[in-house]
Amino acid sequence: MWARKKAAENTGRYASITMKALANAWKITLVAMYIQFIFVIFGMELAVIEVLGTLLIIHLAGWAISTAYYNSKL
């Protein structure tokens, strides 16, 4: 009974944390895209799978770190 009540109280808070963390993850991913684009402009050859793989890893890591950050601020 107590756990359900606490979960109901925190539903909005955790949804807000998730939205903020996801927004930050997209900002981090956008910066990574710009950096990779600059690498291509300066002549570095990158394969598509390398670019997509690094962007995926950066996005997921940014999301996880942002979520941990916002959860620690509670």
Secondary structure, DSSP 8 states (H G I E B T S, - for coil): -HHHHHHHHHHHHHHHHHHHHHHHHHHHHHHHHHHHHHHHHTT----HHHHHHHHHHHHHHHHHHHHHHHHHT-
